[in-house]
Amino acid sequence: QVQLVESGGGLVQAGGSLRLSCAASGRTSSSPTMGWFRQAPGKEREFVAAITWIGGRTYYRDSVKGRFTISGDNAKNTAYLQMNSLKPEDTAVYYCAAGGCSEYSCYLSEPYDYWGQGTQVTVSA
């Protein structure tokens, strides 16, 4: 089992920044990839970014490239999502997830076995 706890959400004005954290505990070695997803009201959950613990490969959805950066601290078993130049359309509950995936599947939710409780990000216009 892997437990995930997100933090760092909040309210920010458009153009501002936030950094989300996801602390993992338990059998983290069984989940080589950490991902961030988000779900806005009335919309389906969507992929945001992912990082592999080994090699540090990163993946992003197109709409956040150049604005968001995912990183990880192996020693702390913590993944981060630095979000800059935030837009109102980034408003959502952000979830971190842990699992195993390839470059072809990290964008999907199915490869992720464990999920955090979510943290609200609200961007005002």
C-alpha positions, 0 to 999 in steps of 0.5 A: 500500500502507498499513502499519498497526501497532497498540500499546497492548494489555495486561492490565487489571482490569475498570473500567480503561482502555487506549488503543490506537494505530494508526500508518499509513504508505504511501499513507494518502491512499487510505484515508480511513477508519480502523476498529477491529475485535476478535475474541475466542476462538471468535467472529467478528471484529466492528466496534468503531469507525471514524473518517473522516480528513476531517470526523472522523465517528465510528461505534461499535458499541452495546456500546461507546458511551459507553465507547470513543472513537476519534480521529485525528491527521492529522499523525501518520497515527495513530488512537487508541481510548481504552477506558474502563470496560473489561469482561471481555467486551471481551477480544479481539485488537484490529485496526485497519484502513484503507479507504473506507466510508460510514456504511452500510458502515463496520461491515463488514470488506469495505470495509477494504483494509489490516489491522494485526497485532492487539494483545491486550486482556485484561480481568480480572474 
